[in-house]
């Protein structure tokens, strides 16, 4: 009876027809009674406090009053008609105003009847009013309230259908009345006891109807732990299974190519962090297990050099290597970098993109199958089915968040034994997110910049200081440097943004008539865009004006200024990525953030963080705190496997660590899943996985 009740569709509840049920499913993720119980309140309101009319102020977020409606009157005409109820608590009068559902109001609320009214007070024509208040009979309120009442967030589409927080609460209360037996436990009893957790039944009921703030806090901790525990259990189980199942190529030696490069072609001494990462990769590739490693490092930290040296180890052991980049520009950049680093070494490197066609393409494809081509640099073109290798042993995926997991998975089919995989990102990932989204990968971090690099100075200008910006640009260009000027390009405002870029281009051409200025954006034809980029790379133009198409894949050590216009419209991660386009040479570089005067508190904080630090990991942590983990670049497709109803990765780092430690301990004690006390736990995990593709065995 109990399991069936949790699986009942919400259409069994009053006031939920097919249309409303569809909206509940699409906008709130509620399809069954069980889903409804896991739609937790966004906050709880102390409904034990009543206010009098003479206590009201406009800065109150909400108030609760007891009294009677003395009279109704209609105002306005047609669509602008509204109903005003004059409500008195015996000390004064407040107007209750409705713009929608007028017939319902007239039919439902009676004059001179005791009601409890709840809502936000505003002042209009020297009189307080409450728009669309929650109203409940005083008698019913006395029966149901226990002080803390749940408040549920309701999307606008459902609000227009008459659904409000009170209605959601009524549905939840109905489900709890139907389900008398305790809700099923998901965690082993010994863990509940050891960690002093609430039972799942008590926790879910307390999330809706807590007896106190402490009761709510304990319930929240129990459910946060449960969510994060099952995520970690899922990730670690599949990670261990992958290590058991997938045999890896054994790179038994460091040979001539690696040593020749290290002793005769290395452009500069490796940092301690680069040496550490190469050792970690070397150890992985000796074990006979397939490597899955995430390499994090800020722009310019030397990830590409680490990748190349790891590829040379593969070549020394008779294997081919491949690097896949998200754009043709970045792939060409890698090709140029590899050939520059390798110099006269006898290593055959080729480029494969969608624009490589005809005889050239056939020669590369043949060379891959014979093994003549040792390193392939490419874009999505490398994962096409007809691209076949003789013996692919090492794969690098650059800016991995730009690829879907299914695309990355195709590289596994390029050899009978899966190649070792190194995924690289210049977007630093907060530790708690890395443990969750990439928890099945071993993580390496390059946290040092190569010697000789100077920290980029970041300066905030308001838009009225344009002349100051021009002076700074002219000074740097006078020293032989180059500059980027970046404008936002947001889909919702695409047309306006392009106009801003074009207007800005004309302004800069007028301000610098003696300079060569290029302009690029995503709406240009590829050949035209690439031509303008190449002119800047070759130093033929001094200023490159662009949208964020230059965020990844442009390496011009001579560029020393990055000016970001309308910087308030960019997120922290994107600002940090753009800033990383400069500071790639030995000269002092500058990032100028140009904003309007009107900035929200969050935006002001973003700008402040950018000016205070160049540390990508600190910026990533702040970004997650400000925006939440779900909005961070790459996390949607990388796959937190289950929905988080209570846990927040930005704030619950300690709970993530606890959940991971406990999950490890459980797996150590029960590697084959045979212990009877874990039966329900494994069953719960299987249910949660039913609707989720498992990508955890794929980098």
N, C-alpha and C positions, 0 to 999 in steps of 0.2 A: 504493500500500500504506500509506504513512504517514498520509495524510489520512483514509483509511478507518479505520485503527487508532484515531486520535483520536476518530472518530465511533462506535466500537463502544459498545454499551450496557454498563453495568457488570455486568449479569447474566451476562456471559461470564466474570466472575471467580469464584473459588471462594467458597463460603459466602454468595452473594448471590442469594436467591430473589426472587419477585415482591413479597412483603411488605416485605422489607428494602430492595429497590430503590425501592419507593414512599416509604419513610421517608427514604432517602438523597436522593431527589429533592425531597421536600417540606421536610425539616428542614435539609438541608445544601447544597441546590442542585446535587447531583451526579447526573447522568444518563448521562454518557459518560466514556470514558477521559480525554478532554480536560478535562472538568469536574473529574475527580479530580486531575489534575496541577495544576490551579489552586486546589485546596483546600489552602492552604498551612498549615504548622504554626504554632501560636500561639507556640511557643517551641522552643528547642533545649536539650537537657540534656547536660551533659558526662558521658558514660558511661565515661570512662577512669578515674574515681576509684572505688575500692571502700572501704567502711567496715567496721570490725569492731564486734562487739556492744558492747564496752566504750567505744566512741566515741559511741554513740547518745545524742541528747538530744531532748526533746519539741518544741523549736523548729525542728527541721530540716524543710524543706518536703518533702524526699524523700531517700532513701538507696539505694545499690546495694550488694548483698552477694553474696558467692560462698560456696556451701556445699551441704549435703545436707539432705533432709527425713528425720528419724530415725523419725518415726511419725505416724500420723493418729489422731484420735479425734473421734467425733460427740458434740455436746452439745445439750441441749434436745430438744423434741418438736414434731412437726407442722410448722406454718409457721414456728415459731421455732427450728427446728433449724439448726445450723451445723456446719461442719467446721473443726477446728483442726489445722494441721500444725506439728509441732515442728521448727524449722529451726536447724541449727547450722553455724557457720563455723569450728568448732574452738576458739573462744575463749569461747563462751557460746551460749545458746539464745534464739531469738525465735519468737513464735507467729505463724503465718500463718493468717488467719481468712477464711472464705468464708461468706456468708449465702445466696448465689444460685449456681446452676449446680453443685450438689453432685455430681451424677452425672458431669459433665464433669471435675471435679477428681479424683474417684476413678479415673476411666478414664485421665486424661492424665498424672498426675504419679506417678513411681515413687520408692520409698524408696531411700536410699543411692546416689542418682545426682547428679552434679554439676550444679547449677543456678545461674543468676544471677537474683537476686530484686531487684525494684525497687518502691518504694512509700514512703508516709509513715509514719514510726514514731510510735506513741502509747503511753502508759503506762497499763496496766490491772492493778490488783492487784500492783503492784511488778514487773511484767514487761512488756517491750516487745512490742507486736504490730503487724503490718502487715495492714490489711484489704484484701481483694481485690488482692493484689499482682500486678504483671506478672511472669511467670516465663518464662525461656528457657533451653534447655539451654546449658551452658557451651561446648560444642563449636560450636553454631550462633552464639552470641554472638561468639566469637572470629573467626568467618568474616565476620560482617557489620558489626561496629562499627568506626567510625573516630573515636571520641571524641564528636563532637557528634551526638546522635540526635534526630530530630524528635519533637515532642509535639503531637498533634492534638486539638483540642476536639471532643468527641462529645456531641450532645444526649442528654438523659436517656432519651427514647423508644428510641433506638438502643442505649444502654447496657443497657437491659432486655432487648434482643434479643441481648446478648452481644458487641456491637461496642465495642471500646476502641481506644485510640491505637495499640496494637501491631498490631491487625488492619488499621487504615487504612494503616499503614506497609507492611504486607505487600502490600496491594493496589497501593499506589504503586510499590513495588519491582518487582512483577510487570509493571506497565505499562511501566516503564522497560526491563525485560528484553525485552519484546515490540518496543518501538520502538528500533531500533538507529540509524536515520538521525537526523541533527539535526532538531530541531523547527523548523518554518518561521519565518523572520524576518518581522517585520511592519513594521519601520522601514527607510527608505532607508539603504543602506550608507554614504553620505556622512555622514549624521547619527550613525550608530553610531561612525564613526571620529572625527568632529569633536568629539563629546561624550565620547569615550573610554568608551563604554558596553560592557558585556558583551554577547555575542550573546544572543539570546532563549533559545536552547537551553541555554547554560551557566547563564544566570540561573535558569531554572525548575528545572534539576537541582540547582543550588546552594541554592535555597530549601528543598529537602527534605534534601539531604545536603551541607552546606557543609564545606569543608576547614578553615576557621578562622572566627573572628568577623569578620575583615576581608572574607573571601570572601563571607560572608552579607550584610554591609553593602553591598557593591558590587552583589550580585544584587538586593537589595531596592531600591536606588536605580534600577537599570535598569527594574524592573517598575513602580515608582511613576511614573517619568517616562512610560513607555509608556501607562499608564492615563490619566494626566492629559493627556498630549499628544493622545490620541484624543478625549477629552471636549472639549478646547479647539478642536481641529480641526473637530469636528462643530458646535460652537456658532458659531464664527467663519465657517465656510463658509456656514451657513444665514443668518447675520446679513447677510453680504455679498450672498447671493442675494436675500434679502428686500429689501435696499436697492435692488437692481437691478430687481426685479420690481414692487414695490408703489409706485405713484405716490401722493403724498400731496397733500392739499388745501394750496394756497398761501395762507397768511395774509399778504397783502402789506402790510397797514398796521396801525398802532395808531391807533384812531379815537376817536370822541366818547365812547363808553361807558367805555372804559378810562381816558381822560384825565379825564373827569368824576369817576369813582370815585377816581382817584389824587389829584386836587387838592382834592376837596370831601368825600369820604366815608371816606377811609382812617382807621380808628380810632386808629392809632398809626403812628409811623415804622417803615418796614420795616427789618429787620436786614440786615446785609451779606450774610448767607447767603441770605435770601429774595430780595434783589435779584439775586444771582448765579444762582439757580435760574430766576427769571423770564426772565433774559437767555438762559439755556441753552434754555429751552422756546421762546422767541421765535425764536432762531436755527434750531432744528429745524423750526419750522412755516413758515419762509420758503423752505426748500430745495427744495420740490417732492417730497420723500421722506416717506413715512409715519413719524411719530415713534413710537418705543417707548421710553419713559423710566421708570425706577424712581426714585421720590422717597422717600428715607429721612429720618426725622427723629423725634426723641423726642416723646412725648406733650407737647402744649402748645408745640411749636416753631414753629407757624404754617403747617403744610402746607395747611390748609383755605383760608386766605387766598390762598396762592399758587395753589391750584387755581381759586378763584373769579376771580382776576385773569387767569389764562390763559384761562378760559372767556369772559371779556369780550372778549379779543382775537378769539376765534372768532366771537362775536356781531357784532363790528365788521366782520368780513369776510363777513357774510351766512350764517353757519352756526349750527346749534343745538349745544348741549352737554348732557352727561348725566353724573351722578355716581351710581355704584352702591355701596351700602353693605351690609354683611352682615346687619344687623338693622334692624327697623322703628324701634327707639329711636334708633339712630345716624342713620338716614335723616331722622327727624323733627328730630334735633339739627342736622343739616346745613341743613335747610330753614329752621329758626329762625335759625341763624347767618347764612345767605345774606340772608334778608330783613332782619335787623338791620343787617348791613353795608351793604346796598344802599339802605336807607332809602326815600326818595321817588323813587329812580331808576326810569325807565320800563323795567324789565326784568321779563318775565313768568316767574315760577318756579312750578313745580307739583311736587306729591309724588305718586308712584305706588307703592303697596304692595298686598299681597293684600287688605287691609281696605278699600281704596278701591273702591267698587262702584256699580252703578246709573248714574243720570244724571251723577253727578260723574265717574265713570270714563269714560263716553262723551265728556263734554265735554273731558276731558284728552286722550283718544285723538284726537279730532277736531282739537284745537288743535295736537297734535304734527304731524299730517299737513298742516295749513295753514301751519305755521310760527309760529302765534300764540304757542305755548308755546316759549320760547327756551331755558330751562334746565329739565331734568327731574331731580329727585332721587328715587331709588327704591331698592328692594331687588331680589331676584331677579325681581320682577315685570317689570322693564324689559326682560328678555331673552326674554320670551314672544313667540312668532311674530307675534301680532296687534298688537304694539306697533310702529307704523311712524312714522318721522320724515320730515319733508319734506327735510331736508338736514343730517344729523348729521355734524359735523366734528370734535368733540373729546369724548373719553370719559375720565372719571376713575374708577378702581376703588380704593375705599378699603379698607384692611385686606385687601389682595389675597390673603393666604394663606387667608382664609376661603372663597374661591371655588375650585372646581376649574377646571383649565385649559379644559375643554370648555365650561363655563358662560361663562368670560370670552371664549372664541372666538366665541360667538353674537353678541356686540356688533359683530363685524366685518361681519355680514350686514345691518346696519341702513343701509348706504349702498353704492352701487356702488363707489365709491372708499373703501377702509377709512379710518375716522376716525383722527386722531391719538390715541394712548393714553398716559395717565399713570397708572401704578400707584403707590399710596402705601402705606407701611407705617410703623407706629410701633414695630415690633419691629426694632431695629437689626440689621443682618446683617453678620457678620464679613467682612472684605475677601476672604479666600480663598474663602468660601462664595459671596459675591456674584459673584466672577469665574467660578464654576463653575455654580451653580444659575441665576443670572441673567446669565450671561456674554454673552448676545446683546442685553441691554438697555443703553442708556446710563444711567449712574447719577448722580443728583444727591443731594446731602446737605445738609440744614439742620442745622448743628452749633452754632447759637447760639439761646439763648432770648430771647424778646421782652424789651425793657427793663422794669425794675421787678419782675421775678420774682426771688424769693429762693430759694436752693437748699433743698430739703426736707431736714430733719434726720431721719436714720433712727436709731432706738434699738432695742436688743435687750433684751427683758425675759424672764425665765423665768416660767413660769405661776403660781408662788407669789407674784408681785408684783402681784396683781390690784388691791389697794387703791391702789397707786401709779398704775396705769393709770386707775382711776376718778377719782382726784384730778386727773390731767392732763386728762381729758375734761371734768370739771366746770369746770375753769379756762377751757378754750377755749370751751365752750358759754356760760359766763358772759360771755365777750367778744362773744357773738352769733354764734359760729361753729357749724358742723355737723361731724358725724363719720361715717365709715364703719367698721363692724366686719365683717370678712370671715372666713368659715369655709370650709374646703376642701370640695369635693364631688368625690370620686373615684369613678368608676363601680364599682370593685370593692367599695367600702365605702359605697355610696350611702345605704343605709338608716341605717347608723350615723352617717354625716356629717349627714344631715338631723336626726337625733335630737340630735346635738351642737349644731346651730344652734338648734333649738327650746328645748333646755335653756339654752343661752346667752342666748336671747331672754328667757326667764323671769328669769334671773339679773340681766340688765341692767335689766329693768323693775322688779325689786325694789330694785336699787341706785339707780335714778333714777326714783322714783315721780312726780316732778313734771314729767318730760319726756315728749314725744311720741316714740315709737319705732316705726319701720316694720320689717317683715321681708319679704324677697323671696328666692325661689329658683325654679329652673327647673321645678319640679313644679307650681307654681301656674298657674291659668288665666291666659292672656295679659292679659285685661282687668283681673283682680285685681292681677297683678304690675305692669302699667303704671300702675294707679291709685296703688299704694304708691310707685312711683318718682316719679310726678308730685308727690305730696305732699311728698317730700323736695326735689325740684327747686324747688318753690314756697316752700320754707322752713317748711312746716306741721309737719314732724317734724324733730327735732334730730339723731336718730341713725338711720342706715339700717343694719340688720343683714342680711347677704346672703351668698350663695355667690358664685362668680366670674362670675355673670351680669352684674355691674357692671364687669367687666374692660375692656369697650369700650363707649363710647357714652353715658356720663353725664358731663355738664359742669356742675359746680356750683362756681363760683369761691368761694363762701362756705364750702365744706367745707375744713377745715384739718387734720383728723386722719384717718389711715388706720391702723386697728389690724388686723393680720392674725394671726388665731389659728391655732395649729398651723402656724406658718410653715415648719417643717421639712418639711412635706409638699408644698411648692410648689417648682417650678423657678425658676431665676434670672430667666428671661425673664418668667414670670408675676408674680413678685414685683415686678419693675420696672414692668410694665404696671399692676398694681394701685396701686403707689405714685404713678403718673402721674395718678391720679384727683384727687389733691390738689395744692396748689402752683400752682393755676391763677389765683389772684388775687394781690394785692400783699401779703397777710399772710404771716407766717411759718407754714409748714406742717410737720407731723410725720408720720412713718411709724413705727409701733410694731410690731416683729416679736416675737410672743409664742411661745415654744417650750417644750418639755419639757427636762428636764436631760440626758437621754440623747440625744446627737447624734453621728452618725458624723463622721469627719474631713471628708468631702465636704460634708456639711450645714453643719458649723461654718464651712467655708470660704465657702459660699454666703452665710451670714448676715453673715460678716465683710466680704465684698465689698460687700454692700448697704449696710452701715454706713459703708464707706470712700468710696464714690463714687456720684454721680448720673449719671455718663457712660454712656449707653446702649450706646455702641460698646465701651467697655472691659468692660462687663458681658456683652455678646454674645460677645466673645472668650473670656472666662473660662467662660461657659456652654458654649461649644463644646468648650473644653479638658476640662471636667468631664464632659460628657454625650456628646460626639461629635456630628458633623454630622447623622447620620441621625435623631437624636431631636429636632432643633430644629424648632420650629413652622413648618409650611409647606413644609419641604424635601421631604417624601415626595411630595406631589402636584405640586410645582413641577418636579421632575424632574431629578436628576442622571441623565443618560441611560443610563449603563452602571454595572454593579456595580463597586465598588472592592474588590479583593481584598487589596491591599497598601497603597495610599496612604491617608492619613488627613488630611482637610482641616484638622483642628485643629492638626496638627503639621507639615504639609508645605507651608506657605505659600510658601517659596522655590522648591520644586519646581513648584508651581502657576504661579508667575510665569514660571519658566524655560520650562515647557511652553507657556504662552500666547505668550511671545515667539517661540519656535521655530515654533509653529503659524502665527503671523502671517507670519513670514518665508517659510515654505513656500507659503502661499497667495499671497503677493506674487509669488513666483517662478513659480508655476504656477496662475494664476487659473482656467484652464479645465480643469485636471486632465489635461493631455495629455502630460506628461513621462514617458518610459518608466521612469525610476528610481523613479517614484511609483506605478506600477501596483499593486504588492502592498499598498501603504499604503491606496490607495482601495478595493481589494478587501476589505481587513480592516475598514475603516470601514463598508462596505456590509453585511458579515456582522454586525457588531455592531449595526447599525441595524435589522436584519431584524425583530427582535422588539420594537422600541421605536417607539411613536408619536412622530412628530416634532412637538413643540410649539414649537420654537424660533422659528417665525415668528409666534408668538402671544404677546402680553404676559403 
